[in-house]
Amino acid sequence: MPVITCIEDLRRIYERRTPRMFYDYVETGSWTEQTFRENTCDFQDIYLRQRVAVDMSGRTTASTMIGEEVAMPVALAPVGLTGMQCADGEIKAARAAEKFGVPFTLSTMSICSIEDVAAHTSRPFWMQVYTLKDSDFMQRLFDRAREAKCSAAMITVDLQVLGQRHKDLKNGLSAPPKLTAKSVADMMTKVQWGLGMLGTKRRFFGNIVGHAKGVTDPSSLSSWTAEAFDEALDWDRIREFRKMWDGKLIIKGIMDPRDAREALNVGADAIIVSNHGGRQLDGALSAIRALPAILDAVGDKIEVHLDSGIRSGQDVLKALAMGARGTYIGRAFVYGLGAMGEEGVTKALEVIHKELDVSMALCGRQDVKTLDRDILMIPKGFEGDWT
Ligand SMILES: Cc1cc2nc3c(=O)[nH]c(=O)nc-3n(C[C@H](O)[C@H](O)[C@H](O)COP(=O)(O)O)c2cc1C
């Protein structure tokens, strides 16, 4: 077993072990991938201020996100098709998160169903909800999340229409995937992945097939997905969803202060500054650059979280010091999952935790809850002075 010291180590193993079609699905942004790239690169423009001879003992990374205790403010983001990266992927990732003491978010487009994940975990997880036209399906999804004791719903608002990812079109990655001789030949070389997939019954969208009207088997999925997303979504429709769910609510995909204020008015408990990991609007600002203006607008009234581009504990430290109350990792945990299953997700969390803890110490701080901008050196104009 190779020595794993960073998230990039996990990505490399993941790339070797996973069919190209599913690796490309993750390691891709929309169109030119500018936003996908800048999400990670822009973290490097922020510097950390080293302090010395400060008591660095008794440190803690424990905090809360929407009132829930977390071992560190780093949750697992919702990632569709996680169960195709590794057999039973959502269950494995949820179990790793539970053992580590951080929240897991299940995607609407997951392979393992809400009920299945609930049956294999004991810590309540968070349910991500896409904004679909079918109100009955939406009501039922919230009801199922409630019955499964999910402790929060997360409505993703940045996917009314789908950004284009060139590789997915070329690879035939659709719902269900269009298999070609080339992709089947590639899959046959990924032995561990293939054995896992042969050994599980969970291979289709568990929250959709058998639940959405007219989707009784995987072959009817593509026509359903083409129709299902609500292009006409507006804040009134989001208010209707708010009425369907009386628990904690997180609104995901906010990149503008005006939208942050709307989310506040809807009665959300938290918002996530996110550009969907650079998979939707190519040319959008990176999430870390968008964060300060949103904090200025609503930071004292609602919990502001951030995702998109986090690949290390230092990135987490920068986001928290800037003012985010919580963060999420998407690709970073998927790399771990595809590389080594549940153990790999645990490894990803351990790597990030250690980087966060030690870097916080080297900035002269002991408590993740009291971080502030004093530990950061942010270049002038970082957030932009746009006309
Ligand atoms: C392969 C993949 C699938 C995703 N699927 C979903 C999804 O089903 N629902 C959702 O709200 N966000 C989805 N996202 C976005 C993530 O929740 C998160 O915003 C993003 O991954 C954060 O960026 P990062 O991967 O750089 O950490 C997906 C991201 C990836 C990479």
The ligand as an SDF file (V2000), in Angstrom:
LIG
                    3D

 31 33  0  0  0  0  0  0  0  0999 V2000
  -19.0310   14.4850   -9.8490 C   0  0  0  0  0  0  0  0  0  0  0  0
  -19.8030   15.5370   -9.1410 C   0  0  0  0  0  0  0  0  0  0  0  0
  -21.1740   15.3880   -8.9770 C   0  0  0  0  0  0  0  0  0  0  0  0
  -21.9060   16.3460   -8.2860 C   0  0  0  0  0  0  0  0  0  0  0  0
  -23.2290   16.1400   -8.0470 N   0  0  0  0  0  0  0  0  0  0  0  0
  -23.9370   17.0460   -7.3150 C   0  0  0  0  0  0  0  0  0  0  0  0
  -25.2870   16.8020   -6.9670 C   0  0  0  0  0  0  0  0  0  0  0  0
  -25.8480   15.7600   -7.2950 O   0  0  0  0  0  0  0  0  0  0  0  0
  -25.9360   17.7700   -6.2780 N   0  0  0  0  0  0  0  0  0  0  0  0
  -25.3370   18.9340   -5.8910 C   0  0  0  0  0  0  0  0  0  0  0  0
  -25.9630   19.7900   -5.2630 O   0  0  0  0  0  0  0  0  0  0  0  0
  -24.0350   19.1660   -6.1840 N   0  0  0  0  0  0  0  0  0  0  0  0
  -23.3300   18.2520   -6.8670 C   0  0  0  0  0  0  0  0  0  0  0  0
  -22.0000   18.4720   -7.1240 N   0  0  0  0  0  0  0  0  0  0  0  0
  -21.3520   19.6660   -6.5990 C   0  0  0  0  0  0  0  0  0  0  0  0
  -20.7930   19.3990   -5.2050 C   0  0  0  0  0  0  0  0  0  0  0  0
  -21.8130   19.2540   -4.2690 O   0  0  0  0  0  0  0  0  0  0  0  0
  -19.8830   20.5320   -4.7220 C   0  0  0  0  0  0  0  0  0  0  0  0
  -20.5540   21.7470   -4.8830 O   0  0  0  0  0  0  0  0  0  0  0  0
  -18.5550   20.5670   -5.4960 C   0  0  0  0  0  0  0  0  0  0  0  0
  -18.0730   19.2750   -5.7300 O   0  0  0  0  0  0  0  0  0  0  0  0
  -17.5420   21.3510   -4.6860 C   0  0  0  0  0  0  0  0  0  0  0  0
  -16.3510   21.4800   -5.3920 O   0  0  0  0  0  0  0  0  0  0  0  0
  -15.0680   20.5270   -5.1780 P   0  0  0  0  0  0  0  0  0  0  0  0
  -15.3770   19.2530   -5.8730 O   0  0  0  0  0  0  0  0  0  0  0  0
  -13.9810   21.3020   -5.8090 O   0  0  0  0  0  0  0  0  0  0  0  0
  -14.8900   20.3240   -3.6810 O   0  0  0  0  0  0  0  0  0  0  0  0
  -21.2540   17.5120   -7.8010 C   0  0  0  0  0  0  0  0  0  0  0  0
  -19.8780   17.6500   -7.9730 C   0  0  0  0  0  0  0  0  0  0  0  0
  -19.1540   16.6790   -8.6270 C   0  0  0  0  0  0  0  0  0  0  0  0
  -17.6620   16.8350   -8.7520 C   0  0  0  0  0  0  0  0  0  0  0  0
  1  2  1  0
  2  3  1  0
  2 30  2  0
  3  4  2  0
  4  5  1  0
  4 28  1  0
  5  6  2  0
  6  7  1  0
  6 13  1  0
  7  8  2  0
  7  9  1  0
  9 10  1  0
 10 11  2  0
 10 12  1  0
 12 13  2  0
 13 14  1  0
 14 15  1  0
 14 28  1  0
 15 16  1  0
 16 17  1  0
 16 18  1  0
 18 19  1  0
 18 20  1  0
 20 21  1  0
 20 22  1  0
 22 23  1  0
 23 24  1  0
 24 25  2  0
 24 26  1  0
 24 27  1  0
 28 29  2  0
 29 30  1  0
 30 31  1  0
M  END
$$$$
